Amino acid sequence: MKTREHGFTIIELVVVIAILGILAAVALPKFADLTTEARTASLAGTRGAFAAAVTLVHSKWLASGQTSPVTMEGSTLVQVNANGWPAVVTGAGGLHTTPTALWDIMMSTPYASTGLTAGPTCAGCQALPADPPAGISTFIMSGTGGGNIVYNQATGVVQ
């Protein structure tokens, strides 16, 4: 009587390896695309947090009798414009004279640690371009899945 060997044949092993190869080829592009989606979600979350901070300062300004600067968390001062929106104030007496300083005070996170860079055409700059008379500040997350956070001081709109 013959004894039969136990195990897989070479054909069975080749078929399994081929199937695994096909699955890997189909799944890999999907996983590679998650970086873009993660950066897009990160930018949206950061934009939402900044918009919430702007609204919180404006609400506190309304509730406190419309005075500037607005006191947040006991001792944090945020200067606001005549409409009660957080603003970059240049010149003497300005508590936050650049958009990055305004970001730092409102977000309680140093701007440099956010992954955002400066200006509409500047990759890797450290200071944000701003036009204080127009009151528009642009924060940029460069790279795939990145985008802009644009803050209008006159209206409080964060886009």
C-alpha positions in Angstrom: 0.0 0.0 0.0 1.3 3.5 -0.9 1.5 6.3 1.6 0.5 9.7 0.5 2.6 12.7 1.3 0.9 15.6 3.1 1.4 19.3 2.0 0.8 21.7 -0.8 1.8 21.1 -4.4 3.9 23.7 -6.2 0.9 24.7 -8.3 -1.2 25.4 -5.3 1.6 27.6 -3.8 2.0 29.5 -7.1 -1.8 30.2 -7.3 -1.9 31.5 -3.8 1.2 33.8 -4.4 -0.4 35.1 -7.6 -3.7 35.9 -5.8 -1.8 37.7 -3.0 0.1 39.7 -5.6 -3.1 40.7 -7.4 -4.7 41.8 -4.1 -1.6 43.8 -3.1 -1.5 45.5 -6.5 -5.2 46.5 -6.1 -5.0 47.6 -2.4 -1.7 49.5 -2.5 -2.9 52.6 -4.5 -5.8 52.9 -2.1 -3.6 53.0 1.0 -1.1 55.4 -0.7 -4.0 57.8 -1.2 -4.7 58.0 2.5 -1.9 60.6 3.0 -3.8 63.1 0.8 -7.0 62.4 2.7 -5.3 62.8 6.0 -3.7 66.1 5.1 -7.1 67.4 3.8 -8.8 66.3 7.0 -6.0 67.9 9.1 -6.4 71.2 7.2 -10.2 71.1 7.7 -9.8 70.4 11.4 -7.3 73.2 11.8 -9.6 75.6 9.9 -12.5 74.6 12.1 -10.5 75.2 15.3 -9.4 78.6 14.1 -12.9 79.5 13.1 -14.1 78.4 16.6 -11.5 80.5 18.3 -12.5 83.6 16.2 -16.1 83.0 17.2 -15.3 82.5 20.8 -13.4 85.8 21.0 -16.2 87.6 19.2 -18.8 86.1 21.6 -16.7 87.1 24.6 -16.4 90.6 23.2 -20.2 90.8 22.8 -20.8 89.5 26.3 -18.2 91.7 28.0 -19.6 95.0 26.9 -17.7 95.4 23.6 -14.3 96.4 24.9 -10.9 95.7 23.5 -8.7 93.8 24.3 -10.8 90.7 25.2 -9.6 88.7 28.2 -9.7 85.0 27.5 -8.8 82.3 30.0 -8.2 84.7 32.8 -5.1 86.4 31.5 -4.8 85.9 27.7 -5.6 89.2 25.9 -6.8 89.3 22.3 -7.2 92.6 20.5 -10.3 93.0 18.4 -11.4 95.6 15.8 -14.4 97.9 16.1 -16.6 95.0 15.0 -15.3 92.7 17.7 -13.3 90.3 15.5 -9.7 89.4 16.4 -7.3 91.6 14.6 -3.7 92.2 13.8 -2.8 95.6 15.4 0.3 97.2 14.1 2.2 100.0 15.7 2.6 101.0 19.4 0.4 99.1 21.8 -0.3 96.2 19.5 -0.4 92.9 21.4 -0.2 90.8 18.3 1.3 92.7 15.4 1.6 89.9 12.8 -0.8 87.2 11.7 1.4 84.5 13.2 1.3 86.3 16.6 -2.5 86.4 16.3 -2.5 82.7 15.5 -0.3 81.9 18.5 -2.5 83.8 21.0 -5.8 82.4 19.7 -4.8 78.8 19.1 -2.6 78.4 22.2 -0.2 76.5 19.8 2.9 78.1 18.3 2.3 78.6 14.6 5.6 77.0 13.7 4.4 73.7 15.0 1.3 73.4 12.8 2.7 72.3 9.5 1.4 75.4 7.9 3.6 77.8 6.0 3.3 81.4 4.8 1.7 83.4 2.2 -0.1 82.7 -1.1 3.1 82.1 -3.2 5.7 81.5 -0.5 6.6 77.9 0.3 8.5 77.5 3.5 8.4 81.1 4.6 8.3 81.8 8.4 6.3 85.1 8.4 2.8 85.4 6.9 2.2 88.2 4.4 -0.7 90.3 5.6 -2.3 93.5 4.4 -3.5 94.9 7.8 -5.6 97.7 6.1 -7.5 95.0 4.2 -7.3 92.7 7.2 -6.8 89.5 5.2 -4.4 86.8 6.5 -3.6 83.6 4.6 -2.2 80.5 6.2 -1.1 77.7 3.8 -0.6 74.0 4.2 1.5 73.1 1.2 1.8 69.8 -0.5 -0.7 67.2 -1.7 -4.0 67.5 0.2 -3.0 70.9 1.5 -4.8 74.2 1.0 -5.4 77.6 2.5 -7.0 79.0 5.6 -8.0 82.6 4.9 -9.1 84.9 7.7 -10.9 88.2 7.0 -10.6 90.4 10.1 -13.4 92.8 9.0 -16.0 90.1 8.9 -14.6 87.3 11.0 -15.0 84.8 8.1 -12.6 81.9 8.1 -12.4 80.0 4.8 
